[in-house]
Amino acid sequence: MLLIGVAGTLALIGYAPEARSEAPAACTAAEYRQFDFWLGDWDAFDYPVKAPAVARTIITSLLGGCAVHEQYDGTNGLHGRSYSIFDKAHAAWHQTWVTSRGRLLLLDGKWSGGRLVMTGNTAGADGRAAVTRVSWWKVPEGVRELGETSVDGGHGWSVDFDLLFKPHHE
């Protein structure tokens, strides 16, 4: 049995890390910074603010500023992670959100009226087709995030959650 290490395998397929040149950063345009207002270590509160916090959320920039990562840890046992990216080819934002309860949400959107607004097709509580809309915007206290659902094709909306992110303090 012949064993080839990772370096040998990479060489066999034509990948030579020492031969590659440093490419300029790919995500330097202003559009990639549109979601930077959410970066930070936050305590999330139901809005209007009611104590105690409902979650601790840490938002970081990854991959040289090409992606935004959310780590949401709710006090009710819900844990979620999201990755958001600006897709220059489509001039739109995309987010993939997954939870510890097996939920997947795929959102797409753009800036509208001073907010980053993303929508995606989902299923309502009764299993019928629905649309989820999530909006983020900067406020003096931190960041607001509003999640809404429509079961009538976007004509009427009901609030799923309304959060205020305030800087975390130990």
Buried (B, 14 or more C-beta within 10 A) or exposed (E): EEEEEEEEEEEEEEEEEEEEEEEEEEBEEEBBBBBEBBBBBBBBBBBEEEEEBBBBBBBEBEEEBBBBBBBBBBEEEBBBBBBBBBEEEEEBBBBBBBBEEEEEBBBBBBBEEEBBBBBBEBEBEEEEEBBBBBBBBBEEEBBBBBBBBBBEEEEEBEEEEBBBBBEBEE
